[in-house]
């Protein structure tokens, strides 16, 4: 029995990730999600382009119906903070 991925990507977030990866203009291994000190709970999330997958990174491949799959790469220090979370993309006037 396979374990579920540590993070769930909504359809809106997947579409935004694909658009950003296409717009980057150079090949990417995917997007990398991490955590750093700061924010209300003492941690804040980071998201950046990943040029390569490092040795201890957690890699989750997300199928994309319209184009090739994309990868979400999770920094090993962030995995325990991301288990069971949902990543979504919302565009609002004030944000």
N, C-alpha and C positions, 0 to 999 in steps of 0.2 A: 504494500500500500504506500503510495507516494504521499509525502507531506504537502499541504497546500503552500503556495508561495507566501513569503513573509509579508508582502504588501499587495493589495489589490489595486489595480489601475482601472478607473472608470473609462467609459468610452470617450467622454469629453477630454479627459487627461491624455488618453492614448492619441487622440487626434492632434492635440496641442504638441505632444512630444514629437510625433512624426513631422509636424510642420516645422518645429524648431530644428530637428535634425536635418531636414531637407534644406532649410534656409542657411544652415551653417556654412555650406560651401566646401566642406572637405569631409572625408570619411571619418566616422566616429564609431567607437565600439558600442556606444549607447549613451545613456545618461547615468550619472553617478549620484546616489543619494547618500548623505552623511549627516552627522550631527556635530555641533560645536557648542562651546559654553556660551550662554546668553539666553535671552528670552524669558518669558514669565515663569517657566518651570525650571529654569537653570540651563536649558538646552534650546537650541534652535536648529531647524533642519537646513541643510544645504543641498542644492541641486546644481550640477554643472555637467558640461560635456565631458565624456571620458574618451581619451585617445587610445587607451589600452586597458585590459583587465589585469589587475594585479593579483599576486599569488593567493591571498586569503579572501578576496572579494567574493561575495555571494552574488551569483548571476541568475536573473530570472528573465527568461525569454517570453515575450508576449506576442501571441499570434495576431496578425493584422490581416483582415480580409481583403483589403484593397491593395496593399503593397507588401513588401517583405517584412518579416518579423522584426521587432526591435528589442533591445535588451535594457533592462534596468539593473544597474550594478550597484550593489549595496556595500558600503564600507563595513568591514568586519566589526568596527566599534559601534556601528549604528543598528546592527541587526536586532538586538534585544529591545531597542526602543521602537522598532517599526513593526514587529510581529502583530498581525491582526489589524493594521491600519489601512485606510483607503486613501488613495491619492486622487484628487478631483481637480478640475479646472473650471473656474467660474469667472466670468467677466462682468463687472458691475461698474457703474458710473463713478462711484466714489473710491474704487480700489484700483 
